Amino acid sequence: MTEQLPQSQAEVQALTRLAGDEFAGAVDGIAAIHRAISDRVFAAVRLGVGPAAAPVKVVHDAITDSVYAAVGGTGFVVGEVASAVQITGVTAPSRTVWGAGILAAIQGLIGDTLEDEAPILSSPMTFRVDGAPVPPEEFAAHVPVPTTRLVVLLHGLVETEHSWRLGNRPTYGERLEDDLGYTPIFVRFNSGLHISENAAQLSALLTRLVDSWPMPVHEICLIGHSMGGLVMRSACHQAEESGQEWVRSVRQVVCLGSPHLGAPLEQFVHYASAALDLLPETRPLSKLLRRRSAGIRDLRQGSLVDEDWRDLDVDTLRARAVREVPLLAGVDHYFVTTTITHSPKHPLGLIIGDGMVLTGSGSGRGRTRRLDFDAVNGLHIPGANHFSLLNHDAVYDALHGWLTSAPRRARQVDTLWP
């Protein structure tokens, strides 16, 4: 309890201070929009009435500037005062489902800047048991019966390990533990960091886990939702290049709705932020969009390695080449896609896919880029959405079959291109 209270206090204080800072920043943005619009209006008025408009503009600007400064300052003061309030007997937000969800959303949006601004809110990647972080060396002590088969589950952008319990149903990890004897390991990470940075952390954690496991690890199955699938692939690539032992135990890599070839929403925001920067009235909105995290930016083309972002202008409109990371040799790779329509070839399904990822990107099949997924190792679920893949009976049935090495049968997989 003596350790828990300081952690709780630190997180609550950091959250309230961040809320105050963000409120003040939002007020500044609104003020900038107001000033840009009023400048344009007064310029038009000046054409009609001449210099007589100048005194009115001076008064208008002085009043509005003072109002916005007062409102923004109030938000900052409220945040500072609230952050100083002593709170006792409250569980740290990161240890609760709702608090972890709030932190995950903040990390997903601006997680790469939190390390400097509010490090307590930018937690490193950890294994979690009932919401609490557990060091890899101690994880086996939290498992009723450790086994030689591990299933590691990685969530996606702005999610947590609790996201796998969608609909309050048993998770894939829990079902695989009951049915096939796998030991489930749930991971939580700051999804605002670069995918390659999170991958390096995952590789380091798995190295420590396998080295300290009470018995030899014969099989590792990696299951990732959305961004989690990209982090897994990057971690395997880094581990293979550096000769890490844990990657030799990987038998299956399962990607659920992962944007291997990029996510259209991030691509749209990238160009929209540049367009909004052209006018002073919309420039604050451009600045807001350009605050999006490194993790989100990596989703533009599915960037998995440091070379894709290091020393590059992140806001350039020129399409940059990304390094194509091959699938891990000797490992079974599986993918699951879905569309909100019953066919991925429906016009609406072609445009928005599952709401976040297009079918071609999720299956690694594009017009100019392609991954070597075996078509029989894919599953398409019609009439669902991106987040349905976190907990879906059809996905679990496929997982069960893939992990039991059941005789393969061709599945109907709809892709955008042959």
Beta strands, then each sheet from edge to edge (+ up, - down):
strand 1: 126-129
strand 2: 132-134
strand 3: 149-154
strand 4: 183-188
strand 5: 219-225
strand 6: 250-256
strand 7: 332-339
strand 8: 378-382
sheet 1: 2+ 1- 4+ 3+ 5+ 6+ 7+ 8+
end
